[in-house]
Amino acid sequence: LPAVLLVHGGPFMRGASRNWSAEAQLYAGMGYRVIEPEFRGSTGYGAALFQAGWRQWGRAMQDDLADTVAWAGNQGLIDPKRVCIVGASYGGYAAMMGPIAHPGVYRCAASFAGVSDIQLDAELADSDLPRDYLKYVMPSLVGDPSKEAASLAEVSPLKRVAEIKVPLFIAHGDLDRRVPIENSRAFVSAAKAAGVQVDYVEYADTAHGFNNSADRTDYFRRLVQFLDRELKASTQP
């Protein structure tokens, strides 16, 4: 089957569970194998896995995602040549970074409310990230924007966008303060300038998640159309 690699947000949290997931069921119902990896940094599997993700945005955390695709291909669960990486928030960052970190693994990528540049996101005035998080937590778990600009640039989808060779679907809400929309606007502008194929949509009444069913429905309709176009999967439920 063609596959959707669905990357959870956070990233330092538990991702999937056996509870109902409308998003995962949507993709499965449209004929996709849905893979929801608990990459390093995810919680609920012990301190070692959690701590292995510290300061690994765009690095080992990204490697885990590519390893998951390889595993699923070797198991015969998916067509490894028809995989799209999809996610929101941190998952959106991972989706944008996927074709950069592992070219050839993904046929397409889709991000909702994704962080396009760690340093940019930390410096935006309209961000609601707590000051204590920026001062104490972020340097330990992600990186210090004030002291490690060069290192963070290495794992910046925004700064490395020209390396992307696959189609993108990007969406963001105008009211988002956790990951302000400037992340996507700057990224899409740079992507178009670099000749990267990108579909982009903004939602005026959406924050870091959908506030109404009309926008949510429109988003998933557009995303499924994008997946069908790029992975050439059946649209029959």
Solvent accessible surface area in square Angstrom, and as a share of the most:
residue,aa,sasa,rsa
1,L,102,0.51
2,P,8,0.05
3,A,0,0.00
4,V,0,0.00
5,L,0,0.00
6,L,19,0.10
7,V,3,0.02
8,H,28,0.13
9,G,19,0.18
10,G,48,0.46
11,P,2,0.01
12,F,42,0.17
13,M,95,0.43
14,R,112,0.41
15,G,27,0.26
16,A,30,0.23
17,S,74,0.48
18,R,247,0.90
19,N,119,0.61
20,W,193,0.68
21,S,42,0.27
22,A,47,0.37
23,E,48,0.22
24,A,13,0.10
25,Q,86,0.38
26,L,60,0.30
27,Y,0,0.00
28,A,47,0.36
29,G,26,0.25
30,M,36,0.16
31,G,28,0.27
32,Y,5,0.02
33,R,90,0.33
34,V,34,0.20
35,I,22,0.11
36,E,66,0.30
37,P,16,0.10
38,E,42,0.19
39,F,5,0.02
40,R,71,0.26
41,G,0,0.00
42,S,0,0.00
43,T,42,0.25
44,G,56,0.54
45,Y,111,0.42
46,G,47,0.45
47,A,64,0.49
48,A,86,0.66
49,L,53,0.26
50,F,51,0.21
51,Q,95,0.42
52,A,41,0.32
53,G,0,0.00
54,W,89,0.31
55,R,97,0.35
56,Q,50,0.22
57,W,21,0.07
58,G,8,0.08
59,R,78,0.29
60,A,18,0.14
61,M,0,0.00
62,Q,0,0.00
63,D,62,0.32
64,D,25,0.13
65,L,1,0.00
66,A,12,0.09
67,D,90,0.47
68,T,25,0.14
69,V,7,0.04
70,A,55,0.43
71,W,136,0.48
72,A,0,0.00
73,G,18,0.18
74,N,130,0.67
75,Q,108,0.48
76,G,62,0.60
77,L,61,0.31
78,I,10,0.05
79,D,44,0.23
80,P,67,0.42
81,K,159,0.67
82,R,60,0.22
83,V,0,0.00
84,C,0,0.00
85,I,0,0.00
86,V,1,0.01
87,G,5,0.04
88,A,43,0.34
89,S,22,0.14
90,Y,3,0.01
91,G,0,0.00
92,G,0,0.00
93,Y,0,0.00
94,A,0,0.00
95,A,0,0.00
96,M,1,0.00
97,M,1,0.01
98,G,0,0.00
99,P,5,0.03
100,I,7,0.04
101,A,33,0.26
102,H,37,0.17
103,P,98,0.61
104,G,79,0.76
105,V,38,0.22
106,Y,6,0.02
107,R,82,0.30
108,C,0,0.00
109,A,1,0.01
110,A,0,0.00
111,S,1,0.00
112,F,12,0.05
113,A,1,0.01
114,G,0,0.00
115,V,10,0.06
116,S,0,0.00
117,D,4,0.02
118,I,5,0.03
119,Q,39,0.17
120,L,46,0.23
121,D,10,0.05
122,A,16,0.12
123,E,116,0.52
124,L,31,0.16
125,A,110,0.85
126,D,64,0.33
127,S,20,0.13
128,D,54,0.28
129,L,30,0.15
130,P,72,0.45
131,R,203,0.74
132,D,95,0.49
133,Y,61,0.23
134,L,55,0.27
135,K,132,0.56
136,Y,131,0.50
137,V,60,0.35
138,M,10,0.04
139,P,30,0.19
140,S,56,0.36
141,L,27,0.14
142,V,8,0.05
143,G,1,0.01
144,D,23,0.12
145,P,17,0.10
146,S,97,0.62
147,K,169,0.71
148,E,42,0.19
149,A,48,0.37
150,A,81,0.62
151,S,42,0.27
152,L,9,0.05
153,A,30,0.23
154,E,98,0.44
155,V,5,0.03
156,S,0,0.00
157,P,0,0.00
158,L,35,0.17
159,K,118,0.50
160,R,72,0.26
161,V,9,0.05
162,A,62,0.48
163,E,75,0.34
164,I,5,0.02
165,K,168,0.71
166,V,26,0.15
167,P,22,0.14
168,L,1,0.01
169,F,6,0.03
170,I,1,0.00
171,A,0,0.00
172,H,0,0.00
173,G,0,0.00
174,D,57,0.29
175,L,94,0.47
176,D,5,0.03
177,R,137,0.50
178,R,101,0.37
179,V,5,0.03
180,P,0,0.00
181,I,9,0.04
182,E,59,0.27
183,N,0,0.00
184,S,0,0.00
185,R,107,0.39
186,A,38,0.29
187,F,0,0.00
188,V,8,0.04
189,S,74,0.47
190,A,30,0.23
191,A,0,0.00
192,K,124,0.53
193,A,94,0.73
194,A,48,0.37
195,G,68,0.65
196,V,14,0.08
197,Q,96,0.43
198,V,21,0.12
199,D,46,0.24
200,Y,63,0.24
201,V,18,0.10
202,E,64,0.29
203,Y,13,0.05
204,A,77,0.60
205,D,72,0.37
206,T,0,0.00
207,A,33,0.25
208,H,70,0.31
209,G,27,0.26
210,F,46,0.19
211,N,85,0.44
212,N,52,0.27
213,S,85,0.55
214,A,73,0.57
215,D,26,0.14
216,R,102,0.37
217,T,88,0.51
218,D,33,0.17
219,Y,9,0.03
220,F,27,0.11
221,R,115,0.42
222,R,95,0.35
223,L,0,0.00
224,V,15,0.08
225,Q,102,0.45
226,F,4,0.01
227,L,0,0.00
228,D,20,0.11
229,R,116,0.42
230,E,22,0.10
231,L,0,0.00
232,K,153,0.65
233,A,13,0.10
234,S,68,0.44
235,T,73,0.42
236,Q,131,0.58
237,P,138,0.86
